[in-house]
């Protein structure tokens, strides 16, 4: 099942800012949204409800893509990304 992706405004702002640092971040972000739209169960549940999860996507030194960690909530029709953390130091 394909779910609609909704980004909170602070998430969109963080990604836009991150794209100024990493030219390939937008591609990695779109790939993560593609994955969550199709398989939101991939994240680790936080015990705050059945469908509130965290997921970490690995970064890459070349071409300087940060690690992306997202906090999201989902149901049968949508995934709402509530927070994002971009980590550059481990790449």
C-alpha positions in Angstrom: 0.0 0.0 0.0 1.3 3.4 -1.0 0.8 6.1 1.8 0.9 9.8 1.4 4.0 11.5 2.9 3.4 14.6 5.0 6.4 16.7 6.3 6.0 19.0 9.2 7.2 22.5 8.4 10.3 22.2 10.6 11.3 19.0 8.7 11.0 20.7 5.3 13.0 23.7 6.6 15.8 21.3 8.0 16.0 19.5 4.7 16.2 22.7 2.7 19.0 24.0 4.9 20.8 20.7 4.7 20.7 20.8 0.9 22.9 23.9 1.0 25.6 21.7 2.7 25.1 18.5 0.8 24.1 18.6 -2.9 23.0 14.9 -2.8 20.8 15.2 0.3 17.7 15.8 -1.7 18.1 12.5 -3.5 18.7 10.6 -0.2 15.6 12.4 1.3 13.4 11.4 -1.6 14.6 7.8 -1.4 13.8 7.7 2.4 10.3 9.1 1.7 9.8 6.5 -1.0 10.7 3.8 1.4 8.4 5.1 4.2 5.5 5.5 1.8 5.7 1.8 1.0 7.0 0.3 4.2 6.6 2.5 7.3 6.9 -0.6 9.5 10.7 -0.6 8.9 11.1 1.9 11.7 11.6 1.0 15.4 8.4 1.6 17.4 8.9 3.9 20.4 6.1 2.4 22.6 4.2 5.7 22.4 1.5 4.1 20.3 1.5 1.4 17.8 2.6 3.5 14.9 5.1 6.1 16.2 8.5 5.2 15.0 12.1 6.2 14.5 14.2 5.2 11.5 17.8 5.9 10.7 19.2 5.9 7.1 23.0 5.6 6.9 25.0 8.4 5.3 27.9 8.2 3.0 31.3 10.0 3.0 31.2 10.2 -0.8 29.2 12.1 -2.0 28.8 13.6 1.5 25.3 12.5 2.3 24.4 12.9 6.0 22.9 10.2 8.2 19.2 10.9 8.3 17.1 10.1 11.4 13.4 10.6 11.3 10.6 10.5 13.9 7.3 9.7 12.2 3.7 8.5 12.8 1.7 6.5 10.3 -1.7 5.0 9.6 -3.2 3.1 6.7 -3.2 6.2 4.4 -0.3 8.5 5.4 3.1 8.9 7.0 3.7 12.2 8.9 7.3 13.0 9.4 7.4 15.0 12.6 11.2 15.5 13.1 14.5 15.0 11.3 18.1 15.0 12.4 20.9 15.2 9.9 24.3 14.0 11.1 27.4 14.9 9.1 30.1 14.0 11.7 30.0 10.3 11.2 30.5 10.4 7.4 
